[in-house]
Amino acid sequence: MTDHPQAHIEADSDVPILRIVRDFAATPAQLYLAHTDPDLYARWVGPNDITTRIDHWDCRTGGSWAFSNVRGDESYSFHGCFHEISPARLVQTFTFDGWPDGVSLETLTFTDLGDGRTRLTAQSLVDSFAGRDQWLASGMDVGVNDGYAKLDYLLTEI
């Protein structure tokens, strides 16, 4: 893969929130589709050395989801609920089953920058600064940046 822009990942100093910002050469509709279609989502999410298996996907306001990341004999499961599904904004909970008390509330917005470019802003609110710091220490930046690089390629197909 060629070089791709890195996501800007920021930990808020006043509230236990992580903010991730990244621009894409795609329309808001393309990014929305890549985040809501389970087959597309499984193709790009996560680090390069994992495969994503969708276990459940009911992408609607009030629906729920679950997926597993598989690496060799290891499997890491995640689940959550969709609270708002709209073309401009997605709101969902996100839980890594290995840290069941670490539920985050995620809000993703797709901002049209014009000329076929969109800014994706993801905000994850957790219950404590310790929980936020645990997410940061988990290596999530690798998964975010690997996934977004794969998403760059996928967006040229949809």
C-alpha positions in Angstrom: 0.0 0.0 0.0 1.1 3.5 -0.6 1.3 6.2 2.1 -2.0 7.4 3.4 -2.8 10.3 5.6 -2.9 9.4 9.3 -6.0 10.0 11.4 -5.7 12.8 13.9 -6.5 11.1 17.3 -7.0 13.5 20.2 -7.8 12.8 23.9 -9.9 15.6 25.4 -8.4 17.0 28.6 -11.7 17.9 30.2 -14.0 15.1 29.2 -13.2 11.4 28.7 -13.6 11.6 25.0 -11.4 10.5 22.1 -11.8 12.4 18.8 -10.6 10.9 15.5 -10.6 13.1 12.4 -9.7 12.0 8.9 -10.4 13.4 5.4 -11.3 11.0 2.5 -11.5 11.4 -1.2 -15.1 10.3 -1.2 -18.6 11.7 -0.8 -20.5 11.6 2.4 -22.9 9.0 0.8 -19.9 6.7 0.0 -18.6 6.9 3.6 -22.1 6.4 5.0 -22.5 3.2 2.9 -19.0 1.9 3.9 -20.1 2.3 7.6 -23.6 0.8 7.3 -23.3 -2.0 4.8 -22.0 -5.1 6.7 -20.1 -6.6 3.8 -18.3 -3.4 3.0 -17.6 -2.7 6.7 -16.0 -6.1 7.2 -13.6 -5.4 4.3 -12.0 -2.3 5.8 -12.4 -2.2 9.6 -9.4 -2.9 11.8 -5.7 -3.7 11.5 -4.2 -5.3 8.4 -3.5 -8.6 10.1 -7.1 -9.4 11.0 -10.2 -10.7 9.2 -13.5 -9.3 10.3 -16.5 -11.6 10.6 -20.0 -10.0 10.9 -21.9 -12.0 13.5 -25.0 -9.8 13.6 -26.0 -6.6 11.7 -29.3 -4.8 12.0 -28.3 -1.3 10.9 -31.3 0.9 11.7 -32.1 3.3 14.5 -32.8 0.9 17.5 -30.9 -2.0 15.8 -27.8 -3.7 17.0 -24.5 -5.2 15.7 -21.8 -7.7 16.6 -18.6 -8.6 14.8 -15.4 -10.6 15.5 -11.8 -9.9 14.5 -9.9 -13.0 13.7 -6.2 -13.4 13.7 -5.0 -17.0 13.4 -6.5 -18.9 16.3 -7.3 -15.7 18.2 -10.7 -14.0 18.0 -11.7 -10.6 19.5 -15.4 -9.8 19.7 -17.2 -6.5 19.7 -20.9 -5.5 20.0 -23.2 -2.5 20.3 -26.5 -0.8 19.5 -27.3 1.7 16.7 -29.0 4.7 18.3 -29.2 7.0 15.2 -28.7 6.1 11.6 -28.8 9.0 9.2 -26.8 10.0 6.1 -25.0 12.8 8.0 -24.5 11.1 11.4 -24.2 7.7 13.0 -24.6 7.3 16.8 -23.9 3.9 18.3 -22.5 2.2 21.4 -19.3 0.2 21.1 -18.1 -2.5 23.5 -15.0 -4.8 23.2 -16.2 -8.0 24.8 -12.8 -8.4 26.5 -13.5 -5.1 28.4 -17.3 -5.5 29.0 -17.5 -2.5 31.4 -15.8 -0.2 28.8 -18.8 0.8 26.8 -18.3 3.9 24.6 -20.8 6.1 22.9 -19.7 6.9 19.4 -20.8 9.7 17.2 -19.6 9.7 13.6 -20.3 12.7 11.4 -19.7 13.0 7.6 -18.9 16.6 6.6 -19.0 17.4 2.9 -15.9 19.4 2.0 -16.8 19.8 -1.6 -15.0 18.4 -4.7 -15.7 14.8 -3.7 -14.0 15.1 -0.3 -15.5 14.3 3.1 -14.2 14.8 6.6 -15.1 11.9 9.0 -15.1 12.9 12.6 -15.6 10.1 15.2 -16.1 11.0 18.8 -16.0 8.2 21.5 -17.2 9.1 25.0 -16.3 6.6 27.7 -17.1 6.5 31.4 -13.8 7.6 32.8 -10.4 9.0 32.0 -8.8 5.7 33.0 -11.1 4.0 30.5 -10.2 6.5 27.8 -6.5 6.0 28.5 -7.0 2.2 28.3 -8.4 2.6 24.8 -5.5 4.8 23.8 -3.0 2.3 25.2 -4.7 -0.6 23.4 -3.0 0.1 20.1 -6.2 1.4 18.6 -4.3 3.9 16.5 -2.9 1.0 14.4 -6.4 -0.4 13.8 -7.8 3.0 13.0 -5.0 4.0 10.5 -4.8 0.5 8.9 -8.6 0.4 8.5 -8.8 3.9 7.1 -6.1 3.1 4.5 -8.1 0.0 3.5 -11.2 2.2 3.4 -9.4 4.6 0.9 -9.1 1.7 -1.5 -12.6 0.5 -1.0 -14.0 3.9 -1.6 -12.7 3.8 -5.2 -14.9 0.8 -5.8 -18.2 2.2 -4.4 
